[in-house]
Amino acid sequence: MQTAQEKQLRYQIQCPGLPLAVYREVVAHLRQVEGVETGLIPQQSQRFDYNDSQVGSLWIQYPEGFDLAGRERVDRILAYYGDRYGSWESLVIASSFDDSAIEIAFDI
């Protein structure tokens, strides 16, 4: 997942099959980057499968004017987990997003 070359402020990504605990670790790691906001969106599937993650996706939001060094740090964090657990898939790229649905997600 590369965000350093992009100008979008909000990303929604997933890593299919990634366990909840690892998603939480990724979120905690990303929150260490000053200015980055992130959270989890629950799985929306009505079908249960042991191989599916409990998490539907992860969102990342950058503030206006976020610097290249910060984006590169986020990319390195995502690459670290991607190398170990599988590639990240981009679901939605948008500059504005309604956070109201996010608050009901997972308590990290």
C-alpha positions as CSV (number, residue, x, y, z in Angstrom):
1,M,0.0,0.0,0.0
2,Q,1.5,3.3,-1.1
3,T,0.1,6.6,0.2
4,A,3.2,8.8,0.0
5,Q,2.7,9.5,-3.7
6,E,-1.0,10.2,-3.3
7,K,-2.8,13.3,-2.1
8,Q,-6.0,11.7,-0.7
9,L,-6.8,12.4,2.9
10,R,-8.7,9.2,3.7
11,Y,-8.1,5.5,2.8
12,Q,-10.0,2.3,3.6
13,I,-8.0,-0.9,3.3
14,Q,-8.2,-4.5,4.2
15,C,-6.0,-7.6,4.4
16,P,-8.3,-10.6,3.9
17,G,-8.1,-13.1,6.8
18,L,-6.0,-10.8,9.0
19,P,-7.0,-11.6,12.6
20,L,-8.6,-8.9,14.9
21,A,-5.6,-8.9,17.2
22,V,-3.3,-8.0,14.3
23,Y,-5.6,-5.3,13.0
24,R,-5.6,-3.8,16.5
25,E,-1.8,-3.9,16.5
26,V,-1.7,-2.1,13.1
27,V,-4.0,0.6,14.4
28,A,-1.9,1.1,17.5
29,H,1.2,1.3,15.4
30,L,-0.3,3.8,13.0
31,R,-1.6,6.0,15.8
32,Q,2.0,6.6,16.8
33,V,2.5,8.7,13.7
34,E,1.6,12.2,14.7
35,G,-1.5,13.5,13.0
36,V,-2.7,10.2,11.7
37,E,-6.2,9.0,12.7
38,T,-7.2,5.4,12.2
39,G,-9.8,2.8,13.2
40,L,-11.5,-0.4,12.4
41,I,-14.7,-1.1,10.6
42,P,-16.5,-4.4,11.5
43,Q,-17.1,-7.3,9.1
44,Q,-20.4,-6.8,7.3
45,S,-20.8,-10.4,6.0
46,Q,-23.9,-12.3,7.2
47,R,-22.1,-15.6,6.5
48,F,-19.7,-16.9,9.2
49,D,-16.4,-18.4,8.1
50,Y,-13.5,-19.3,10.4
51,N,-11.1,-18.1,7.7
52,D,-12.6,-14.6,7.5
53,S,-11.4,-11.8,9.7
54,Q,-13.7,-10.2,12.3
55,V,-12.7,-6.9,10.8
56,G,-14.1,-5.7,7.5
57,S,-11.5,-3.0,7.0
58,L,-9.2,-0.4,8.5
59,W,-9.5,3.3,7.8
60,I,-6.6,5.9,7.8
61,Q,-7.1,9.6,7.7
62,Y,-4.4,12.3,7.2
63,P,-4.9,15.9,8.2
64,E,-4.7,18.6,5.5
65,G,-1.1,19.3,4.5
66,F,0.2,16.2,6.1
67,D,3.9,15.9,5.2
68,L,5.6,13.3,3.0
69,A,7.7,11.9,5.8
70,G,4.6,11.0,7.8
71,R,3.0,9.3,4.8
72,E,6.2,7.4,4.2
73,R,6.2,6.2,7.8
74,V,2.6,5.0,7.4
75,D,3.6,3.2,4.2
76,R,6.5,1.5,6.0
77,I,4.2,0.3,8.8
78,L,1.7,-1.1,6.3
79,A,4.5,-2.7,4.3
80,Y,5.8,-4.4,7.5
81,Y,2.4,-6.0,8.2
82,G,1.8,-6.7,4.5
83,D,5.0,-8.6,4.2
84,R,4.1,-10.9,7.1
85,Y,0.3,-11.3,6.6
86,G,-0.5,-10.6,3.0
87,S,-1.1,-7.5,0.8
88,W,-3.4,-4.7,1.7
89,E,-6.3,-4.1,-0.7
90,S,-7.6,-0.5,-1.1
91,L,-11.4,-0.4,-0.8
92,V,-12.3,3.3,-0.8
93,I,-10.2,6.3,-1.4
94,A,-12.0,9.5,-0.5
95,S,-11.1,13.0,0.8
96,S,-14.2,13.2,3.1
97,F,-15.8,10.5,5.1
98,D,-18.6,10.3,7.8
99,D,-17.0,9.2,11.0
100,S,-20.3,8.5,12.8
101,A,-20.4,4.8,11.6
102,I,-16.8,4.3,12.7
103,E,-17.5,5.0,16.4
104,I,-19.6,1.9,16.7
105,A,-16.7,-0.2,15.4
106,F,-14.1,-1.8,17.7
107,D,-12.8,-0.4,20.9
108,I,-9.1,-0.4,20.5
